[in-house]
């Protein structure tokens, strides 16, 4: 029982750490980087619709 609780807390800690890293990486992007990323996503979705 205690082992399961420790495992759950470890997994929650890992998940929160990953979330903070992803959010931090997104905040530090410039407007130009966001624009380029949006354009790449639009191209991908357009190509996906063709197939």
Rosetta blueprint (number, residue, H / E / L):
1 X L
2 X H
3 X H
4 X H
5 X H
6 X H
7 X H
8 X H
9 X H
10 X H
11 X H
12 X H
13 X H
14 X H
15 X H
16 X H
17 X H
18 X H
19 X H
20 X H
21 X H
22 X H
23 X H
24 X H
25 X H
26 X H
27 X H
28 X L
29 X L
30 X L
31 X H
32 X H
33 X H
34 X H
35 X H
36 X H
37 X H
38 X H
39 X H
40 X H
41 X H
42 X H
43 X H
44 X H
45 X H
46 X H
47 X H
48 X H
49 X H
50 X H
51 X L
